[in-house]
Amino acid sequence: MAEAYYNHFTQSNNASSAGVLDYTPEKYGHPVKEVVEIMQEEGIDVSKQKVKFLTKEMIKENDKIFIMCKEEQCPHFLSNSNKNVFWEVSDPFDTKLENYRKIRDEIKAKVLSIL
């Protein structure tokens, strides 16, 4: 959602998102139907997005890394990076659609705060 909002608001493809847990791509693969639905409510299509795992190479290539989970949940290679900005956002997976919307709105506000 953060990638989609950033790229939407900046009319660019400068943002890329990736999970920090190695099982994330297997767990999600593509955005879950609830995320596709609530982002469509915002006029943003994320249905074709692929879920990726954050790699050391991605960190080297980017100026800032906005992390949506608690610091202690992150892979060790992230813990010492001065590029990190931690945004503790709940994972809406397997919750009610209204919770997805609440988290979407929180992410949207955070993205807007950096633009």
N, C-alpha and C positions, 0 to 999 in steps of 0.2 A: 504494500500500500504506500509506503514512504517513497519508494522508487517511482511509482506511478504518479503520485502527487507532485514530487519534485520535477519530473520530466514534463508533466502537464502544465504546471505553473510557469516553468522557465521555457516552455516550448523547445525542449532539447532532449537529448538522450544521454545527458551527462551523468545521471545517477544509475547505479546498478545495485541491486540488493542480493544478499546471500545469507543463508542461515549460518549460525555459528556452531551448531551442533551437527556432528557428522552424519546423523541419521535424518536430517531435515529434508534433503532431496528425496529420499525414499519415502518419508512420511507424507510429503506434500506433492512432489513431482511437478504438478501444475497448481495454480491457485485453487483452493477448495471452492465449491460452488457458492458458498455463502459470501466469500470475498468477491468473487466475480459479480454476484448480485448486488451487493452493497456499493461496490465501486461503480457499477453501471448506473445506480441511482445518482451518482455524482457526474455522470456523463463520461466516465473513463472506462475503457475496455481493457481488462487485464487477462482476458481468457486465454490469450496466446503466450503469456509469460511462462518461463521455465524457472523453477526453483533451483537455486545453486547453493553450493557450500562455499563459504568464505575461505580463500586460500591466502598463503603468504604473498603470492604474486599480486593478488588484488590489493592487498594492503600497501605494497610498494608502489603500485600504480596510482593510488588515490591520495588526495590531500587530507581528507577527513573520513573517519569511519564512525557512523552513527549506529550505535548498538542498542537494540531494543530489549535486551534482557539484563539480568543482574550480572555484575562483574564476575562473581564467583562461578557463574555458569559458563563462562567463556573459555575457549581453548587457551592454553598457556601462551601461545605465540601472540595473543592479543594483549596480554596483561601489562606489558611494558611499553606499549606504543603510545606516543604522545599525540597520535592522530585521533585517538578515541574520544567520543562523546557518548556517554551512557544515557540513554532514554529508557528508563524502566517502564516497559509497556507490557501488559498482560498478553499472553497468547490466547486468542479467542477460540482455538481449535476445539471442536466438539462442545460448543456452548450454544446458547440461544442466539438467534439472529439479532436481537436487540443488543446483546453484548458485543457482537461484531460491529454494529453501528457505533456504539460508544467508543470502542477502541479505534475504529476508523476516524472518528471525529477528533480523538486525542492525537492520533498520528498527523492528521491534517493540520491541527493547530501547531504542532511541533515543527512541521515542515515550513509552514508559513512564518514561524518565528525566526528561521534562519535566512529567509529570502529578503 
